[in-house]
């Protein structure tokens, strides 16, 4: 099988694997993820402006300006979301744990903890520890923030750079460069397909959930709505996390409201199966078991960025295999 693959392409594969190994070894997932997202937004904005009749030069620089404004806006929203979560989460935990204790006793179910106060402290400490990593006062000097800035800067510079002149034909370097650029282009296309579908699904799910939250007057809805979208960016596991928090918030009001929230969320996610088949399935066509395995490997290697990137890497690997002749 691999005998049919040229030497330069094999070298490009090895270089790509080496780059992924370095990213995993030095925990550069935030840098890679930020760069990919930035380039995807810039490229799609530029494409939309050109389709609207804007001249290429103006479209390119307008895309950068719009991206800068959008980045600042998203950063402000994200920081506000984290701070709101730090304020609301302790109140939510304080309200929901006693309700769970009473509900378990009324149903005759064993409560899995002996000390509710200790459970409360454990949950809050775990949440605050992760949130502080994103919002501590020295955030501008943290390694993760620096990685994100570098990733965005590289994406912007690559977007603004002129297309390189084609290398001279008939030498090994030219063939290797051509193969490597093809690998990079295929990987970026995989990211656009997978994450574009994921963002669309998350947005639809958030809109439907927001209508339910506000119509049923569920507490903490100002926090739950953006949380649904943020968690929706994490494949499979994100929906589980957001559903648990929403049902818990509804439980602070009444058992019936919690049951209604659970039924609604189940119905919404059943409807998402049709969306996944038409939006995600038609784009990537990956089996669920393979996606779950990819999520486990991605989390082990890169943490949360690895979970987000796992479907992209899985899709990319499949597309590369399709390009290799069987014999």
C-alpha positions as CSV (number, residue, x, y, z in Angstrom):
1,X,0.0,0.0,0.0
2,X,2.6,2.5,1.1
3,X,4.9,1.6,-1.9
4,X,2.4,3.6,-4.0
5,X,3.1,6.7,-1.9
6,X,5.9,8.9,-3.1
7,X,8.9,9.6,-0.9
8,X,8.2,13.3,-0.6
9,X,4.6,12.5,0.6
10,X,5.9,10.1,3.2
11,X,8.3,12.8,4.4
12,X,5.4,15.2,4.6
13,X,3.4,12.7,6.6
14,X,6.3,12.2,9.0
15,X,6.8,16.0,9.4
16,X,3.1,16.4,10.2
17,X,3.2,13.6,12.8
18,X,6.3,15.2,14.3
19,X,4.4,18.5,14.5
20,X,1.5,16.9,16.3
21,X,3.8,15.0,18.7
22,X,5.6,18.3,19.5
23,X,2.2,20.0,20.1
24,X,1.1,17.2,22.4
25,X,4.5,17.0,24.2
26,X,4.7,20.8,25.0
27,X,0.9,21.3,25.5
28,X,0.5,23.7,22.5
29,X,-3.2,22.8,21.9
30,X,-4.5,26.3,22.7
31,X,-2.1,27.8,20.2
32,X,-3.1,25.3,17.4
33,X,-6.8,25.7,18.2
34,X,-6.7,29.5,18.3
35,X,-4.8,29.6,15.0
36,X,-7.2,27.3,13.2
37,X,-10.3,29.2,14.4
38,X,-8.7,32.5,13.5
39,X,-7.8,31.4,10.0
40,X,-11.2,29.8,9.4
41,X,-13.0,33.0,10.4
42,X,-10.7,35.2,8.3
43,X,-11.0,33.0,5.2
44,X,-14.7,32.7,5.4
45,X,-15.2,36.4,5.9
46,X,-13.0,37.1,3.0
47,X,-14.9,34.7,0.8
48,X,-18.3,36.2,1.7
49,X,-17.0,39.8,1.0
50,X,-15.7,38.7,-2.4
51,X,-19.0,37.1,-3.3
52,X,-20.7,40.3,-2.3
53,X,-18.6,42.1,-4.9
54,X,-15.8,43.6,-2.7
55,X,-12.4,43.9,-4.4
56,X,-9.9,41.3,-3.2
57,X,-7.5,43.8,-1.5
58,X,-10.3,45.6,0.3
59,X,-12.0,42.3,1.2
60,X,-8.8,40.9,2.7
61,X,-8.1,43.9,5.0
62,X,-11.8,44.3,5.8
63,X,-11.7,40.7,7.0
64,X,-8.8,41.4,9.3
65,X,-10.6,44.5,10.7
66,X,-13.8,42.6,11.3
67,X,-11.9,39.8,12.9
68,X,-10.1,42.2,15.3
69,X,-13.5,43.6,16.4
70,X,-15.1,40.2,16.7
71,X,-12.1,38.9,18.7
72,X,-12.3,41.7,21.2
73,X,-16.1,41.2,21.5
74,X,-15.8,37.5,22.0
75,X,-13.0,37.9,24.6
76,X,-15.1,40.3,26.6
77,X,-18.1,37.9,26.4
78,X,-16.0,34.9,27.4
79,X,-14.4,36.7,30.4
80,X,-17.9,37.9,31.5
81,X,-19.2,34.4,31.2
82,X,-16.5,33.0,33.4
83,X,-17.0,35.6,36.0
84,X,-20.7,35.1,35.9
85,X,-20.2,31.4,36.3
86,X,-18.0,32.0,39.4
87,X,-20.8,34.1,40.9
88,X,-23.7,31.9,40.0
89,X,-22.2,28.4,40.5
90,X,-21.9,28.6,44.3
91,X,-25.5,29.8,44.6
92,X,-26.7,27.0,42.2
93,X,-24.8,24.3,44.2
94,X,-26.1,25.7,47.5
95,X,-29.7,25.4,46.2
96,X,-29.6,22.1,44.3
97,X,-27.7,19.9,46.8
98,X,-30.4,20.1,49.6
99,X,-33.1,19.5,46.9
100,X,-31.3,16.4,45.7
101,X,-31.0,15.2,49.3
102,X,-34.7,15.6,49.8
103,X,-35.6,14.1,46.5
104,X,-33.4,11.0,47.1
105,X,-35.0,10.5,50.5
106,X,-38.6,10.9,49.1
107,X,-37.8,8.2,46.5
108,X,-36.1,5.9,48.9
109,X,-32.8,6.1,47.0
110,X,-29.5,6.0,48.8
111,X,-27.7,9.3,48.7
112,X,-24.1,8.6,47.5
113,X,-22.4,11.0,49.9
114,X,-22.5,11.3,53.7
115,X,-21.6,14.9,53.9
116,X,-23.3,17.4,51.6
117,X,-21.1,20.3,52.8
118,X,-18.0,18.4,51.8
119,X,-19.5,17.6,48.4
120,X,-20.4,21.3,47.9
121,X,-16.8,22.4,48.8
122,X,-15.4,19.8,46.4
123,X,-17.5,20.9,43.5
124,X,-16.9,24.6,44.0
125,X,-13.1,24.1,44.5
126,X,-12.9,22.1,41.3
127,X,-14.9,24.7,39.3
128,X,-13.0,27.7,40.7
129,X,-9.6,26.1,40.1
130,X,-10.4,25.7,36.4
131,X,-12.0,29.1,36.1
132,X,-9.1,30.9,37.8
133,X,-6.8,29.5,35.2
134,X,-8.7,31.6,32.6
135,X,-9.3,34.8,34.6
136,X,-6.4,35.3,37.1
137,X,-5.1,38.8,37.4
138,X,-1.8,37.9,35.7
139,X,-3.7,36.5,32.7
140,X,-1.8,38.7,30.2
141,X,1.5,36.9,31.2
142,X,0.2,33.4,31.4
143,X,1.5,30.7,29.0
144,X,-1.9,29.8,27.7
145,X,-2.8,33.4,26.8
146,X,0.5,33.9,25.1
147,X,-0.1,30.7,23.1
148,X,-3.5,32.0,21.9
149,X,-2.0,35.3,20.9
150,X,0.8,33.6,18.9
151,X,-1.7,31.3,17.2
152,X,-3.9,34.2,16.2
153,X,-0.9,36.2,15.0
154,X,0.4,33.4,12.9
155,X,-3.1,32.9,11.3
156,X,-3.4,36.6,10.5
157,X,0.1,36.8,9.0
158,X,-0.5,33.7,6.9
159,X,-3.8,35.1,5.7
160,X,-2.2,38.4,4.7
161,X,0.8,36.8,3.1
162,X,1.0,36.7,-0.7
163,X,0.7,33.4,-2.3
164,X,4.3,32.0,-2.6
165,X,5.7,31.5,-6.1
166,X,5.6,27.9,-7.3
167,X,8.9,26.2,-6.5
168,X,11.2,25.2,-9.4
169,X,10.3,21.8,-10.9
170,X,12.5,18.8,-11.0
171,X,14.0,18.8,-7.5
172,X,13.3,17.0,-4.2
173,X,12.6,20.2,-2.2
174,X,9.9,21.4,-4.7
175,X,8.1,18.1,-4.6
176,X,8.3,17.9,-0.8
177,X,7.0,21.5,-0.4
178,X,4.1,20.7,-2.8
179,X,3.1,17.6,-0.8
180,X,3.4,19.3,2.5
181,X,1.2,22.2,1.4
182,X,-1.4,19.7,0.2
183,X,-1.4,18.1,3.6
184,X,-1.8,21.4,5.3
185,X,-4.6,22.4,2.9
186,X,-6.4,19.1,3.5
187,X,-6.1,19.5,7.3
188,X,-7.5,23.0,7.2
189,X,-10.4,21.9,5.0
190,X,-11.1,19.1,7.6
191,X,-11.2,21.6,10.4
192,X,-13.5,23.9,8.5
193,X,-15.9,21.1,7.7
194,X,-16.0,19.6,11.2
195,X,-15.9,22.8,13.3
196,X,-18.3,24.6,10.9
197,X,-20.8,21.8,11.5
198,X,-20.2,21.8,15.2
199,X,-20.7,25.6,15.5
200,X,-23.9,25.4,13.5
201,X,-25.3,22.6,15.7
202,X,-24.3,24.4,18.9
203,X,-26.0,27.6,17.8
204,X,-29.3,25.8,16.9
205,X,-29.2,23.9,20.2
206,X,-28.5,27.1,22.1
207,X,-31.4,29.0,20.4
208,X,-33.9,26.2,21.2
209,X,-32.7,25.9,24.8
210,X,-32.8,29.6,25.4
211,X,-36.4,29.7,24.3
212,X,-37.3,27.0,26.8
213,X,-35.2,28.6,29.6
214,X,-36.8,32.0,29.3
215,X,-40.4,30.7,28.6
216,X,-40.2,28.5,31.7
217,X,-38.5,31.1,33.8
218,X,-35.7,28.7,34.9
219,X,-33.3,30.3,37.3
220,X,-29.7,31.3,36.2
221,X,-30.8,31.4,32.5
222,X,-28.5,34.3,31.8
223,X,-25.6,32.0,32.7
224,X,-27.1,28.8,31.3
225,X,-27.7,30.2,27.8
226,X,-24.0,31.0,27.0
227,X,-22.9,27.9,28.9
228,X,-25.0,25.8,26.5
229,X,-23.2,27.2,23.5
230,X,-19.7,26.9,25.0
231,X,-20.4,23.3,26.0
232,X,-21.9,22.6,22.6
233,X,-18.4,23.2,21.1
234,X,-17.2,20.1,22.9
235,X,-18.5,17.0,21.0
236,X,-20.8,14.6,22.8
237,X,-19.5,15.3,26.4
238,X,-20.5,19.0,26.1
239,X,-24.2,18.3,25.8
240,X,-24.1,16.0,28.8
241,X,-22.5,18.7,31.0
242,X,-24.9,21.4,29.9
243,X,-27.9,19.1,30.4
244,X,-26.9,18.2,33.9
245,X,-26.5,21.9,34.9
246,X,-29.8,22.9,33.3
247,X,-31.8,20.1,35.0
248,X,-30.1,21.0,38.3
249,X,-31.1,24.7,37.9
250,X,-34.7,23.7,37.2
251,X,-34.6,21.4,40.3
252,X,-34.0,24.5,42.5
253,X,-37.5,25.7,41.5
254,X,-39.4,22.4,41.6
255,X,-39.3,18.7,40.8
256,X,-41.9,19.1,38.1
257,X,-39.9,21.8,36.4
258,X,-36.8,19.6,36.5
259,X,-38.7,16.7,35.0
260,X,-40.0,19.1,32.3
261,X,-36.5,20.3,31.6
262,X,-35.2,16.7,31.3
263,X,-38.0,15.8,28.9
264,X,-37.3,18.9,26.8
265,X,-33.6,18.3,26.6
266,X,-34.1,14.6,25.6
267,X,-36.5,15.7,22.9
268,X,-34.1,18.4,21.6
269,X,-31.2,16.0,21.4
270,X,-33.4,13.4,19.7
271,X,-34.1,16.1,17.1
272,X,-30.4,16.8,16.9
273,X,-29.9,13.4,15.5
274,X,-31.7,14.5,12.4
275,X,-29.6,17.6,12.3
276,X,-26.4,15.6,12.8
277,X,-27.3,13.3,10.0
278,X,-28.1,16.2,7.6
279,X,-25.4,18.7,8.7
280,X,-22.6,16.8,10.4
281,X,-23.2,13.4,8.9
282,X,-23.3,14.6,5.4
283,X,-20.0,16.5,5.9
284,X,-17.9,14.1,7.9
285,X,-19.7,10.7,8.1
286,X,-17.8,9.4,11.1
287,X,-19.2,6.5,13.2
288,X,-20.0,7.3,16.8
289,X,-17.7,4.7,18.3
290,X,-14.7,6.1,16.3
291,X,-15.5,9.6,17.5
292,X,-15.7,8.6,21.1
293,X,-12.3,6.8,20.9
294,X,-10.9,9.9,19.2
295,X,-12.2,12.1,22.1
296,X,-10.5,9.9,24.7
297,X,-7.2,10.0,22.9
298,X,-7.5,13.7,22.3
299,X,-8.3,14.5,25.9
300,X,-5.3,12.3,27.1
301,X,-2.9,14.1,24.7
302,X,-4.1,17.8,24.8
303,X,-6.9,18.1,27.3
304,X,-9.9,20.2,26.2
305,X,-8.3,21.4,23.0
306,X,-7.7,17.8,22.1
307,X,-11.3,16.9,22.6
308,X,-12.4,19.8,20.3
309,X,-9.8,18.8,17.7
310,X,-10.3,15.0,17.8
311,X,-13.1,14.8,15.2
312,X,-11.0,17.0,12.9
313,X,-8.0,14.8,13.2
314,X,-10.1,11.7,12.7
315,X,-11.7,13.1,9.6
316,X,-8.3,14.2,8.2
317,X,-6.8,10.8,8.8
318,X,-9.7,9.2,6.9
319,X,-9.3,11.6,4.0
320,X,-5.6,10.9,3.8
321,X,-6.2,7.2,3.7
322,X,-8.7,7.7,0.9
323,X,-5.9,9.3,-1.2
324,X,-3.6,6.3,-0.8
325,X,-4.0,3.6,-3.5
326,X,-4.8,0.1,-2.1
327,X,-2.0,-1.4,-4.1
